[in-house]
Amino acid sequence: MVHVNEFSMSTAAAALLLFTRNVHGHMVMRTPPSYNLDSGDPLLQVDPLDGVKYLYPCQNSHEAGNVTTVKAGEVQLVQFTGGAQHGGGSCQFSVSYDDPEKSNGWNISATFKTIYTIIGGCPAEMKDETHNLPNQGHPKDSQQRLNTNFCNNDSGVDCTREFLIPIPDFLPQGKATFAWTWFNKIGNREMYMNCAPVKITGGKPSPEKYESLPNIFVANIPAQKNIPGYDGCVTGGGAAYVLNIPKPGKYGRIINQLNKPFGKPDAAPAGFKLCPQIDDVTLPKFEDNPKTIMKGSGAAASTGGEVDTATSTGQPPAVNTASAPAAAGTFITAPSDGLAPTATASATESGSGGENKSEGGQCDDANAT
């Protein structure tokens, strides 16, 4: 068995570490609460995976705090904390049944299956992409991580968004890990990964259907060796670029694009190779499904609690344990074994100003835990 703390770092990898570590203060997933979010040693950091100190998977964080009950066939609210949004980017949400607590650390071969992919606009979108959102005057979290305005919905601009992630109704029940991975749009090419302990309940469990889901995309951590299916590739240099994630799975959405449809990445830094690129004119085709879950302007009825949906505030929305009524609004896909799905290639843009701005998003927040 190979664990994430068993690897060596080459000279080239050390150079990339210097390349990526000059940026400070980013984002963490706070809902559902990540491993080591508010307790444990070490605390969950806002930093990207670097293959040296912050390891794949999950920064090797595995000390559970609050375990979130997730109902298969419904939706899970996902919220973030942090002071550097890097123009947003693309992200994936996944589930693993590997147990890091049993082995006192993550196995580097742990399997994370993609349940939802968002292309662009995750976890934010800004009109001025040359700077991160201001954090002055916004209260820090309990561990002194920086914050900015919260959109309290999935479409606000110049604020940190939140998302309702449909949970497939065929997920096996029991102890699991829910993960968020993020590939930023602006700045150095990085990969972020936070993971939360969850308990899956309900649904119509099908281990076979779970296994048929694609593995998450892994890139930008060449310092870490022996990650199954990862050859050390990077997604480009520093130019602003919405990553069109390869093999995104059946379920997801397109929020933000650069040009028509995507800007091309610049060359990889010297000594590194680019990951396989999707054809520049090909958009993902995500399935729609007649089984849907109501989505309001950013709050879910089925997250296990009522959510305050006031928009663009300096405070995170309050979540309590009371049952919430169904919210009016649009629909999102809830992966199901119901009626046959209908493929769609529609894409939406939520006005970011549209143009590919300069290649360096300014990271102006502290390197807080």
KOLMAR-611028 format. One record per atom (N, C-alpha, C): residue in three letters; x, y, z. Coordinates in steps of 0.2 Angstrom, whole numbers, padded with zeros to 4 digits, always signed. Atoms other than C-alpha are relative to their C-alpha. Layout:
# KOLMAR-611028
ALAXYZ...
This chain:
# KOLMAR-611028
MET+0004-0006+0000MET+0000+0000+0000MET+0004+0006+0000VAL-0004-0006+0000VAL+0007+0017-0005VAL-0004+0006+0003HIS+0004-0006-0003HIS+0002+0032+0005HIS+0003+0007-0002VAL-0002-0006+0003VAL+0003+0050+0001VAL+0007+0003+0003ASN-0006-0003-0003ASN+0018+0054+0012ASN+0006-0004-0002GLU-0006+0004+0002GLU+0029+0041+0003GLU+0002+0002-0007PHE-0002-0003+0007PHE+0037+0051-0012PHE+0006+0003+0001SER-0006-0004+0000SER+0052+0060-0017SER-0001+0006-0005MET+0001-0006+0004MET+0054+0077-0025MET+0006+0001-0004SER-0006-0001+0005SER+0065+0080-0041SER+0002+0007+0001THR-0002-0007+0000THR+0075+0096-0044THR-0005+0004-0004ALA+0005-0003+0004ALA+0062+0100-0057ALA-0006+0002+0004ALA+0006-0001-0004ALA+0048+0098-0045ALA+0001+0005+0005ALA-0001-0006-0005ALA+0056+0109-0032ALA+0000+0007-0004ALA+0001-0006+0004ALA+0057+0122-0046ALA-0007+0002+0000LEU+0007-0002+0001LEU+0039+0121-0049LEU-0003+0002+0007LEU+0002-0002-0007LEU+0036+0122-0030LEU+0001+0007+0001LEU-0001-0007-0001LEU+0044+0139-0030LEU-0004+0004-0005PHE+0004-0003+0005PHE+0034+0143-0045PHE-0007+0001+0002THR+0007+0000-0003THR+0017+0140-0036THR+0000+0003+0007ARG+0001-0002-0007ARG+0021+0145-0018ARG+0001+0007+0001ASN+0000-0007-0001ASN+0023+0163-0022ASN-0007+0004+0001VAL+0007-0002+0000VAL+0004+0165-0021VAL-0003-0002+0007HIS+0002+0001-0007HIS-0004+0167-0004HIS-0008+0001+0001GLY+0007-0001-0002GLY-0022+0164+0003GLY-0004-0001-0006HIS+0005+0002+0006HIS-0035+0156-0008HIS-0007-0002+0003MET+0007+0002-0002MET-0051+0146-0004MET+0000-0006+0003VAL+0001+0007-0003VAL-0057+0132+0007VAL-0008-0001-0001MET+0007+0002-0001MET-0073+0123+0007MET-0002-0001+0007ARG+0003+0000-0007ARG-0083+0126+0023ARG-0006-0003+0001THR+0006+0004+0000THR-0099+0118+0019THR-0001-0005-0006PRO+0000+0004-0007PRO-0100+0103+0021PRO+0007+0001+0003PRO-0006-0002-0003PRO-0086+0106+0034PRO+0005-0005-0002SER-0006+0004+0003SER-0069+0099+0027SER+0003-0003+0006TYR-0004+0003-0005TYR-0058+0088+0037TYR+0005+0006+0002ASN-0004-0004-0003ASN-0047+0098+0049ASN-0001+0008-0001LEU+0002-0007+0001LEU-0057+0114+0045LEU+0001+0005+0006ASP+0000-0005-0006ASP-0058+0121+0063ASP+0004-0004+0006SER-0004+0003-0005SER-0047+0108+0073SER+0004-0005-0004GLY-0004+0005+0003GLY-0034+0095+0070GLY+0007+0003-0001ASP-0007-0002+0001ASP-0015+0096+0067ASP+0003-0004-0006PRO+0001-0007+0000PRO-0012+0103+0055PRO-0007+0002-0002LEU+0006-0003+0002LEU-0027+0114+0051LEU+0000+0000-0008LEU+0001-0001+0008LEU-0034+0114+0033LEU+0003+0007-0002GLN-0003-0006+0003GLN-0024+0127+0023GLN-0004+0002-0006VAL+0003-0003+0005VAL-0030+0139+0010VAL+0004-0002-0007ASP-0004+0001+0005ASP-0016+0133-0001ASP-0002-0005-0005PRO+0001+0005+0004PRO-0016+0123-0017PRO+0004-0006+0001LEU-0004+0006-0001LEU-0009+0105-0018LEU+0007+0002-0003ASP-0007-0001+0003ASP+0010+0106-0021ASP+0004-0006+0000GLY-0004+0006+0000GLY+0015+0088-0019GLY+0005-0001+0005VAL-0006+0000-0005VAL+0027+0092-0005VAL-0003+0001+0007LYS+0003-0002-0007LYS+0018+0100+0010LYS-0007-0002+0000TYR+0007+0000+0000TYR+0000+0100+0004TYR-0001-0006-0006LEU-0001+0006+0004LEU-0002+0082-0003LEU-0007-0002-0003TYR+0006+0003+0003TYR-0015+0074-0015TYR+0000-0007+0004PRO+0006-0004+0000PRO-0028+0069-0010PRO-0001+0004+0006CYS+0003-0003-0006CYS-0036+0081+0002CYS+0005+0004+0004GLN-0005-0002-0004GLN-0020+0089+0008GLN+0003-0005+0005ASN-0001+0005-0005ASN-0019+0073+0017ASN-0003+0001+0007SER+0004-0001-0006SER-0031+0080+0030SER-0005-0005+0000HIS+0004+0006-0001HIS-0041+0066+0038HIS-0004+0000+0006GLU+0003+0000-0007GLU-0047+0071+0055GLU-0007+0003+0000ALA+0007-0002+0001ALA-0065+0072+0055ALA-0003+0005+0006GLY+0004-0004-0005GLY-0075+0086+0064GLY-0007-0002+0000ASN+0007+0002+0001ASN-0093+0087+0060ASN-0001-0004-0007VAL+0001+0005+0005VAL-0099+0073+0049VAL-0007+0002-0003THR+0007-0002+0003THR-0113+0079+0036THR-0003-0006-0003THR+0004+0005+0003THR-0127+0068+0032THR-0002+0002-0007VAL+0002-0001+0007VAL-0130+0068+0013VAL-0005-0005-0003LYS+0006+0005+0003LYS-0146+0061+0005LYS+0001-0001-0007ALA+0000+0002+0007ALA-0144+0052-0011ALA-0006+0002-0004GLY+0005-0002+0003GLY-0155+0059-0024GLY-0003+0007+0001GLU+0002-0007-0001GLU-0156+0076-0017GLU+0006+0005-0001VAL-0005-0005+0002VAL-0144+0091-0017VAL+0004+0002+0007GLN-0005-0003-0006GLN-0129+0097-0005GLN+0002+0007-0002LEU-0002-0007+0000LEU-0126+0115-0002LEU+0008+0000+0001VAL-0008-0001+0000VAL-0107+0119-0005VAL+0001+0007+0001GLN-0002-0007-0001GLN-0100+0135+0002GLN+0008+0001+0001PHE-0008-0001-0001PHE-0082+0143+0003PHE+0002+0006+0004THR-0003-0006-0004THR-0071+0154+0013THR+0007+0001-0003GLY-0007-0001+0002GLY-0056+0163+0007GLY+0000+0007-0003GLY-0001-0007+0003GLY-0048+0179+0000GLY+0002+0001-0007ALA-0002-0001+0007ALA-0042+0175-0017ALA-0003-0005-0005GLN+0004+0004+0005GLN-0053+0169-0031GLN+0003-0002-0006HIS-0004+0001+0006HIS-0041+0170-0045HIS-0005-0001-0006GLY+0004+0000+0006GLY-0055+0174-0058GLY-0005-0005+0000GLY+0004+0006+0001GLY-0065+0159-0054GLY+0004-0006-0003GLY-0003+0005+0003GLY-0061+0144-0064GLY-0005-0006-0001SER+0004+0006+0000SER-0068+0126-0066SER+0001-0005+0006CYS-0001+0004-0006CYS-0071+0114-0052CYS-0004-0007-0001GLN+0003+0006+0000GLN-0077+0096-0049GLN-0002-0002+0007PHE+0003+0002-0006PHE-0087+0088-0035PHE+0000-0008+0000SER-0001+0007+0001SER-0083+0070-0031SER-0002-0004+0007VAL+0001+0004-0006VAL-0086+0056-0018VAL+0005-0006+0000SER-0004+0005-0001SER-0074+0043-0012SER-0002-0004+0006TYR+0002+0004-0006TYR-0077+0028+0000TYR+0006-0003+0003ASP-0006+0002-0003ASP-0059+0025+0004ASP+0000+0004+0007ASP+0001-0002-0007ASP-0057+0028+0023ASP+0007+0002+0003PRO-0006-0002-0002PRO-0042+0039+0028PRO+0002-0001+0008GLU-0001+0000-0008GLU-0045+0037+0047GLU+0003-0007+0001LYS-0002+0007-0002LYS-0042+0018+0046LYS+0008-0001-0001SER-0007+0001+0002SER-0025+0020+0038SER+0004+0006+0003ASN-0003-0006-0003ASN-0021+0037+0048ASN+0004+0004-0006GLY-0002-0004+0006GLY-0019+0046+0031GLY-0002-0003-0006TRP+0003+0002+0006TRP-0025+0045+0014TRP+0005-0004-0004ASN-0004+0004+0005ASN-0019+0032+0002ASN+0000+0004-0007ILE-0001-0004+0006ILE-0012+0040-0014ILE-0004-0003-0006SER+0005+0003+0005SER-0023+0027-0024SER-0007+0001+0002ALA+0007-0001-0002ALA-0039+0033-0016ALA-0004+0002-0006THR+0004-0001+0006THR-0053+0033-0029THR-0005+0006+0002PHE+0005-0005+0000PHE-0063+0049-0031PHE-0004+0001-0006LYS+0004+0000+0006LYS-0078+0048-0043LYS-0004+0006-0001THR+0003-0006+0001THR-0085+0063-0051THR-0007+0000+0000ILE+0007+0000+0001ILE-0103+0067-0048ILE-0002+0006-0003TYR+0003-0006+0003TYR-0104+0085-0054TYR+0006+0004-0002THR-0005-0004+0003THR-0093+0096-0065THR-0002+0007-0002ILE+0002-0006+0002ILE-0094+0115-0067ILE+0006+0003-0004ILE-0005-0003+0004ILE-0085+0124-0081ILE-0001+0007+0000GLY+0001-0007-0001GLY-0081+0142-0077GLY-0004+0002+0006GLY+0004-0003-0005GLY-0087+0153-0064GLY+0000-0003+0007CYS+0000+0004-0006CYS-0082+0142-0049CYS+0007+0002+0003PRO+0006-0001-0004PRO-0081+0148-0035PRO-0002+0008-0001ALA+0002-0007+0000ALA-0083+0166-0041ALA+0001+0003-0007GLU-0001-0003+0006GLU-0084+0178-0056GLU+0001+0008+0001MET-0001-0007-0002MET-0077+0196-0056MET+0000+0004-0006LYS-0001-0005+0005LYS-0079+0211-0067LYS+0007+0002-0002ASP-0007-0002+0001ASP-0061+0216-0064ASP+0004-0006+0002GLU-0003+0006-0002GLU-0051+0200-0065GLU+0008+0001+0001THR-0007-0001-0001THR-0034+0209-0063THR+0001+0000+0008HIS-0001+0000-0007HIS-0037+0209-0044HIS-0005-0005+0003ASN+0004+0003-0004ASN-0045+0198-0031ASN-0005+0004+0003LEU+0005-0004-0003LEU-0061+0203-0022LEU+0003+0003+0006PRO-0002-0003-0006PRO-0058+0215-0008PRO-0002-0004+0007ASN+0002+0004-0007ASN-0057+0207+0010ASN+0000+0005+0006GLN-0001-0005-0005GLN-0054+0223+0020GLN-0007+0001+0003GLY+0006-0001-0004GLY-0068+0225+0033GLY-0005-0006+0000HIS+0004+0006-0001HIS-0075+0207+0031HIS+0003-0004+0005PRO-0002+0004-0005PRO-0074+0196+0046PRO+0003-0006-0002LYS-0003+0006+0001LYS-0062+0182+0046LYS-0004-0006+0003ASP+0003+0006-0003ASP-0067+0164+0050ASP+0003-0001+0007SER-0002+0002-0007SER-0064+0156+0067SER+0008-0001+0000GLN-0007+0002+0000GLN-0046+0151+0061GLN+0004+0006-0004GLN-0003-0006+0003GLN-0042+0169+0054GLN+0001-0001-0007ARG+0000+0000+0007ARG-0045+0164+0036ARG-0004+0006-0003LEU+0003-0006+0003LEU-0049+0179+0025LEU-0007-0001-0003ASN+0007+0001+0003ASN-0067+0182+0018ASN-0001+0006-0004THR+0003-0005+0004THR-0075+0193+0005THR-0007+0000+0000ASN+0007+0000+0001ASN-0093+0197+0000ASN-0002-0007-0002PHE+0003+0006+0002PHE-0104+0181-0001PHE-0006+0001-0004CYS+0006-0001+0004CYS-0116+0180-0015CYS-0006-0003+0003ASN+0005+0004-0003ASN-0127+0167-0006ASN-0004-0002-0006ASN+0003+0003+0005ASN-0132+0161-0023ASN+0006-0002-0005ASP-0005+0003+0004ASP-0123+0153-0038ASP+0001+0004-0007SER-0001-0004+0006SER-0124+0167-0051SER+0002+0008+0002GLY-0003-0007-0001GLY-0118+0183-0042GLY+0006+0002-0002VAL-0006-0002+0003VAL-0104+0193-0048VAL+0004+0005+0005ASP-0004-0004-0005ASP-0090+0201-0037ASP-0002-0002+0007CYS+0002+0003-0006CYS-0094+0189-0023CYS+0002-0007+0000THR-0001+0008+0000THR-0090+0171-0018THR-0007-0003+0000ARG+0006+0003+0001ARG-0103+0160-0024ARG-0001-0007+0004GLU+0001+0007-0003GLU-0111+0144-0017GLU-0004-0004-0005PHE+0003+0005+0005PHE-0118+0129-0026PHE-0004-0005+0003LEU+0003+0006-0001LEU-0131+0116-0025LEU+0002-0006-0004ILE-0003+0005+0004ILE-0123+0100-0030ILE-0005-0006+0000PRO+0004+0006+0000PRO-0135+0086-0035PRO+0004-0007+0002ILE-0003+0006-0002ILE-0131+0069-0027ILE-0004-0006-0003PRO+0003+0005+0004PRO-0134+0054-0038PRO-0004-0005+0005ASP+0003+0004-0005ASP-0147+0043-0030ASP+0002-0007+0000PHE-0003+0007+0000PHE-0137+0027-0034PHE+0006+0000+0004LEU-0006+0001-0004LEU-0123+0031-0022LEU+0000-0005+0005PRO+0001+0005-0006PRO-0119+0017-0010PRO-0001+0004+0007GLN+0001-0003-0007GLN-0124+0021+0008GLN+0006-0001+0004GLY-0005+0001-0006GLY-0113+0024+0023GLY+0005+0005+0000LYS-0005-0005-0001LYS-0097+0033+0027LYS+0004+0001-0006ALA-0003-0001+0006ALA-0089+0042+0013ALA+0004+0007+0001THR-0003-0007+0001THR-0079+0058+0008THR-0003+0004-0006PHE+0002-0004+0005PHE-0086+0072-0002PHE+0006+0005-0002ALA-0005-0004+0001ALA-0073+0082-0011ALA-0001+0005-0006TRP+0000-0006+0005TRP-0071+0099-0021TRP+0007+0001-0002THR-0006-0002+0003THR-0057+0101-0033THR-0001+0006-0005TRP+0000-0007+0004TRP-0053+0118-0042TRP+0006+0001-0004PHE-0005-0002+0004PHE-0043+0123-0056PHE-0001+0008-0002ASN+0001-0007+0001ASN-0041+0142-0056ASN+0001+0003-0007LYS+0000-0003+0007LYS-0043+0154-0071LYS+0006+0004-0001ILE-0006-0005+0001ILE-0030+0167-0067ILE+0005-0001+0005GLY-0006+0001-0004GLY-0013+0166-0060GLY+0004-0007-0002ASN-0004+0006+0001ASN-0001+0151-0058ASN-0005-0006-0001ARG+0004+0006+0001ARG-0009+0134-0064ARG+0001-0004+0006GLU+0000+0003-0006GLU-0014+0126-0048GLU-0006-0005+0000MET+0005+0005-0002MET-0025+0112-0041MET-0002+0001+0007TYR+0002+0000-0007TYR-0035+0114-0025TYR-0004-0006+0001MET+0004+0006-0002MET-0043+0100-0016MET-0002+0000+0008ASN+0003+0001-0007ASN-0054+0100+0000ASN-0004-0006+0001CYS+0004+0006-0001CYS-0063+0085+0007CYS-0003+0000+0007ALA+0005+0000-0006ALA-0077+0083+0020ALA-0002-0007+0001PRO+0003+0006-0002PRO-0082+0068+0030PRO-0008+0000-0001VAL+0007+0000+0001VAL-0100+0063+0025VAL-0003-0007+0002LYS+0004+0007+0000LYS-0113+0049+0028LYS-0005+0000-0005ILE+0005+0001+0005ILE-0123+0044+0013ILE-0006-0004+0002THR+0006+0004-0002THR-0141+0039+0016THR-0005+0000-0006GLY+0005+0000+0005GLY-0156+0035+0006GLY+0002-0002-0007GLY-0001+0001+0007GLY-0158+0033-0013GLY-0001-0008-0002LYS+0000+0006+0003LYS-0156+0017-0023LYS+0007-0003-0001PRO-0007+0001+0001PRO-0138+0011-0020PRO+0001-0005-0006SER-0002+0004+0005SER-0129+0004-0035SER+0008+0001+0000PRO-0008-0001+0001PRO-0110+0001-0033PRO+0002+0000-0007GLU-0002+0000+0007GLU-0109-0003-0051GLU-0001+0006-0004LYS+0001-0006+0003LYS-0116+0013-0056LYS+0005+0005+0003TYR-0005-0004-0003TYR-0105+0022-0044TYR+0007-0001-0003GLU-0007+0002+0003GLU-0089+0013-0051GLU+0000+0003-0008SER+0000-0002+0007SER-0095+0018-0069SER+0001+0008-0001LEU-0001-0007+0001LEU-0093+0037-0065LEU+0008+0001-0001PRO-0007-0001+0002PRO-0076+0045-0071PRO+0003+0002+0006ASN-0004-0002-0005ASN-0062+0048-0059ASN+0001+0008-0001ILE-0001-0007+0000ILE-0058+0066-0055ILE+0006+0002-0004PHE-0006-0002+0004PHE-0046+0076-0066PHE+0005+0002+0005VAL-0005-0002-0004VAL-0029+0078-0058VAL+0006+0003-0004ALA-0005-0003+0004ALA-0016+0090-0064ALA+0004+0005+0005ASN-0003-0005-0003ASN-0003+0103-0059ASN+0004-0001+0007ILE-0004+0002-0006ILE+0006+0093-0045ILE+0005-0005-0002PRO-0005+0005+0003PRO+0021+0085-0054PRO+0005-0002+0006ALA-0005+0002-0006ALA+0031+0085-0037ALA-0002-0006+0003GLN+0003+0006-0004GLN+0020+0071-0031GLN+0000-0006-0005LYS-0001+0006+0004LYS+0024+0054-0039LYS-0005-0005+0002ASN+0004+0006-0001ASN+0014+0038-0041ASN-0007+0001+0001ILE+0007-0001+0000ILE-0003+0046-0042ILE-0003-0004-0006PRO+0002+0004+0005PRO-0013+0033-0052PRO-0004+0004-0005GLY+0003-0003+0005GLY-0018+0039-0069GLY+0003+0007-0002TYR-0003-0007+0000TYR-0007+0056-0067TYR+0007-0001-0002ASP-0006+0001+0002ASP+0008+0058-0077ASP+0005+0006+0001GLY-0004-0006-0001GLY+0014+0075-0070GLY-0001+0006-0004CYS+0002-0006+0005CYS+0006+0086-0083CYS-0002+0006+0004VAL+0003-0006-0003VAL+0001+0104-0080VAL-0005+0003-0005THR+0005-0003+0005THR-0013+0114-0088THR+0002+0006-0004GLY-0002-0005+0003GLY-0003+0128-0094GLY+0005+0005+0004GLY-0004-0004-0004GLY+0007+0143-0089GLY-0004+0005+0004GLY+0003-0004-0004GLY+0000+0159-0082GLY-0006+0004-0003ALA+0006-0004+0003ALA-0013+0166-0095ALA-0006-0002+0003ALA+0007+0001-0002ALA-0031+0168-0090ALA-0003-0005-0004TYR+0002+0006+0004TYR-0039+0152-0095TYR-0005-0004+0004VAL+0005+0004-0003VAL-0055+0143-0091VAL+0001-0007-0002LEU-0001+0007+0001LEU-0051+0124-0090LEU-0006-0004-0002ASN+0005+0005+0003ASN-0062+0113-0101ASN+0002-0007+0002ILE-0002+0006-0004ILE-0060+0098-0089ILE-0001-0006-0005PRO+0001+0006+0004PRO-0057+0082-0099PRO-0004-0005+0004LYS+0004+0005-0002LYS-0069+0068-0096LYS-0004+0003+0007PRO+0004-0003-0005PRO-0081+0079-0085PRO-0005-0004+0003GLY+0006+0004-0002GLY-0094+0065-0083GLY-0007+0003-0003LYS+0007-0002+0003LYS-0113+0066-0087LYS-0003+0006+0003TYR+0004-0005-0004TYR-0118+0078-0074TYR+0004+0007+0001GLY-0004-0007-0002GLY-0113+0097-0073GLY-0004+0005-0004ARG+0003-0006+0004ARG-0116+0114-0081ARG+0006+0004-0002ILE-0005-0004+0002ILE-0106+0127-0090ILE-0003+0007+0002ILE+0002-0006-0003ILE-0107+0144-0081ILE+0004+0006-0004ASN-0004-0006+0003ASN-0093+0155-0089ASN+0005-0003-0005GLN-0005+0002+0005GLN-0083+0154-0105GLN+0005+0007-0001LEU-0004-0006+0002LEU-0069+0165-0111LEU-0002+0002-0007ASN+0002-0002+0007ASN-0069+0167-0130ASN-0005-0005-0003LYS+0005+0004+0003LYS-0079+0156-0142LYS+0003-0007-0002PRO+0003+0000-0007PRO-0079+0144-0133PRO+0005+0001+0006PHE-0005-0001-0005PHE-0063+0144-0123PHE+0006+0003-0002GLY-0006-0002+0001GLY-0047+0153-0122GLY+0005-0006+0000LYS-0005+0006+0000LYS-0032+0142-0127LYS+0005+0002+0006PRO-0005-0001-0005PRO-0019+0139-0113PRO+0007+0002-0003ASP-0006-0001+0003ASP-0002+0146-0115ASP+0005-0006+0001ALA-0005+0006-0001ALA+0014+0134-0115ALA+0001-0001+0007ALA-0002+0002-0007ALA+0019+0124-0100ALA+0006+0003+0002PRO-0006-0003-0002PRO+0033+0131-0090PRO+0006-0005-0002ALA-0006+0004+0002ALA+0050+0125-0095ALA+0001-0006+0004GLY-0001+0006-0004GLY+0053+0107-0090GLY-0006-0004+0001PHE+0006+0003-0002PHE+0035+0102-0089PHE-0004-0001-0007LYS+0004+0002+0006LYS+0022+0095-0101LYS-0007+0002+0001LEU+0007-0002+0000LEU+0004+0101-0105LEU-0004-0007+0001CYS+0005+0006+0000CYS-0010+0089-0100CYS-0004+0000-0007PRO+0003+0000+0007PRO-0020+0083-0115PRO-0006+0005+0000GLN+0005-0005+0000GLN-0031+0097-0121GLN-0006-0002-0004ILE+0006+0001+0004ILE-0049+0096-0127ILE+0000+0005-0006ASP+0000-0005+0006ASP-0052+0103-0145ASP-0003+0006+0002ASP+0002-0006-0002ASP-0054+0121-0143ASP-0008+0002-0002VAL+0007-0001+0002VAL-0072+0121-0151VAL-0005-0005+0003THR+0005+0005-0003THR-0079+0107-0141THR-0002+0002+0007LEU+0002-0001-0007LEU-0090+0110-0126LEU-0003-0007+0003PRO+0003+0006-0003PRO-0095+0097-0114PRO-0008-0001-0001LYS+0007+0001+0000LYS-0112+0089-0116LYS-0003-0003+0006PHE+0003+0002-0007PHE-0121+0087-0099PHE-0007-0003-0001GLU+0006+0003+0001GLU-0136+0076-0098GLU-0005+0004+0005ASP+0006-0002-0004ASP-0153+0083-0092ASP-0004-0006+0002ASN+0003+0006-0003ASN-0164+0072-0082ASN-0007+0003+0002PRO+0006-0002-0003PRO-0183+0073-0079PRO-0001+0000+0007LYS+0000-0001-0007LYS-0180+0070-0061LYS+0004+0006+0002THR-0004-0006-0002THR-0175+0087-0054THR-0001+0002+0007ILE+0001-0003-0007ILE-0173+0097-0038ILE-0001+0007-0001MET+0001-0007+0000MET-0179+0114-0036MET+0006+0004+0003LYS-0005-0004-0002LYS-0166+0127-0035LYS-0002+0007+0000GLY+0001-0007-0001GLY-0169+0145-0028GLY+0005+0004-0002SER-0005-0004+0002SER-0158+0159-0030SER+0007-0001+0004GLY-0007+0002-0003GLY-0144+0150-0020GLY-0001-0004+0006ALA+0001+0004-0006ALA-0152+0140-0006ALA-0004-0006-0002ALA+0003+0007+0002ALA-0158+0122-0006ALA-0005-0002+0006ALA+0005+0003-0005ALA-0173+0114+0002ALA+0003-0006+0003SER-0002+0007-0002SER-0164+0098+0004SER+0007-0001+0002THR-0007+0000-0003THR-0147+0102+0012THR+0000-0002+0007GLY+0000+0002-0007GLY-0153+0097+0029GLY-0001+0006+0005GLY+0001-0006-0004GLY-0156+0115+0035GLY-0002+0006-0004GLU+0003-0006+0003GLU-0164+0131+0031GLU+0006+0005-0001VAL-0006-0005+0002VAL-0152+0144+0022VAL-0003+0007-0001ASP+0001-0007+0001ASP-0153+0163+0023ASP+0002+0002-0007THR-0002-0001+0007THR-0153+0168+0005THR+0001+0007-0002ALA-0001-0007+0002ALA-0150+0187+0006ALA+0007+0000-0004THR-0005+0000+0005THR-0138+0191-0008THR+0006+0005+0002SER-0006-0004+0000SER-0120+0199-0008SER+0001+0003+0007THR-0001-0003-0006THR-0117+0201+0010THR+0007-0001+0002GLY-0006+0001-0003GLY-0101+0202+0020GLY+0000-0006+0005GLN+0000+0006-0005GLN-0107+0187+0031GLN-0002-0006-0004PRO+0003+0006+0003PRO-0110+0169+0026PRO-0007-0001+0002PRO+0007+0001-0002PRO-0128+0164+0026PRO+0000-0005+0006ALA+0001+0004-0006ALA-0134+0156+0042ALA-0004-0007-0002VAL+0003+0007+0001VAL-0138+0137+0042VAL-0003-0002+0006ASN+0002+0003-0006ASN-0149+0129+0055ASN-0003-0007-0002THR+0003+0007+0001THR-0157+0112+0057THR-0007+0000-0001ALA+0007+0000+0001ALA-0174+0117+0054ALA-0002-0002-0007SER+0002+0002+0007SER-0183+0109+0039SER-0002+0007-0004ALA+0001-0005+0005ALA-0184+0121+0024ALA-0005-0001-0005PRO+0005+0002+0006PRO-0198+0123+0012PRO+0003+0000-0006ALA-0003+0000+0007ALA-0196+0120-0006ALA+0001+0007-0003ALA-0001-0007+0003ALA-0189+0135-0015ALA-0002+0000-0007ALA+0002-0001+0007ALA-0196+0142-0031ALA+0007+0002-0004GLY-0006-0002+0004GLY-0183+0144-0045GLY+0000-0004-0006THR-0001+0004+0005THR-0175+0135-0059THR+0001-0007+0002PHE-0001+0007-0002PHE-0171+0117-0060PHE+0008-0002-0002ILE-0007+0003+0001ILE-0154+0107-0059ILE-0001-0007+0000THR+0001+0008+0001THR-0151+0089-0064THR+0002-0003+0007ALA-0001+0005-0006ALA-0152+0076-0050ALA+0001-0007-0003PRO-0002+0007+0003PRO-0143+0060-0057PRO-0005-0005+0003SER+0005+0005-0003SER-0156+0046-0056SER+0000-0005-0005ASP+0002+0005+0005ASP-0161+0030-0064ASP-0007+0000-0002GLY+0007-0001+0002GLY-0178+0037-0068GLY-0001+0000-0008LEU+0002+0000+0007LEU-0184+0042-0086LEU+0007+0001-0004ALA-0006-0001+0004ALA-0171+0042-0100ALA+0002+0008+0000PRO-0003-0007+0001PRO-0160+0058-0100PRO+0000+0003-0007THR+0000-0004+0006THR-0160+0071-0113THR+0007+0004-0001ALA-0006-0004+0000ALA-0143+0077-0119ALA-0001+0007-0002THR+0000-0007+0002THR-0140+0096-0120THR+0007+0003+0000ALA-0007-0003+0001ALA-0125+0106-0126ALA-0001+0008+0002SER+0000-0007-0001SER-0132+0123-0120SER+0005+0003+0005ALA-0005-0003-0004ALA-0120+0135-0112ALA-0003+0007+0002THR+0003-0007-0002THR-0124+0151-0102THR+0006+0004+0002GLU-0005-0005-0003GLU-0113+0166-0098GLU-0003+0005+0005SER+0003-0005-0005SER-0115+0177-0083SER+0005+0005+0000GLY-0004-0006+0001GLY-0106+0192-0089GLY+0005+0002+0005SER-0006-0002-0003SER-0089+0194-0083SER+0004+0006-0003GLY-0004-0005+0004GLY-0084+0208-0095GLY+0003-0004-0006GLY-0001+0004+0006GLY-0080+0194-0107GLY+0007-0001-0003GLU-0006+0000+0004GLU-0062+0198-0112GLU+0005-0004+0005ASN-0006+0003-0004ASN-0046+0188-0107ASN+0004+0006+0002LYS-0004-0006-0003LYS-0037+0200-0095LYS+0007-0002+0001SER-0008+0001-0001SER-0019+0200-0090SER+0001-0006+0004GLU-0001+0007-0002GLU-0011+0184-0085GLU+0002+0000+0008GLY-0002+0001-0008GLY-0008+0188-0066GLY-0005+0003+0004GLY+0005-0002-0005GLY-0022+0189-0054GLY+0004+0002+0006GLN-0004-0002-0006GLN-0015+0198-0039GLN-0003-0003+0006CYS+0002+0004-0006CYS-0016+0188-0023CYS+0002+0005+0006ASP-0002-0005-0004ASP-0017+0202-0010ASP-0002-0002+0008ASP+0002+0002-0006ASP-0023+0192+0005ASP+0006-0004+0004ALA-0005+0003-0004ALA-0012+0184+0019ALA+0000-0007-0001ASN+0000+0007+0000ASN-0007+0166+0020ASN-0003-0003+0006ALA+0004+0002-0006ALA-0020+0162+0033ALA-0001-0007+0000THR+0002+0007+0000THR-0024+0145+0039THR-0007-0001-0001
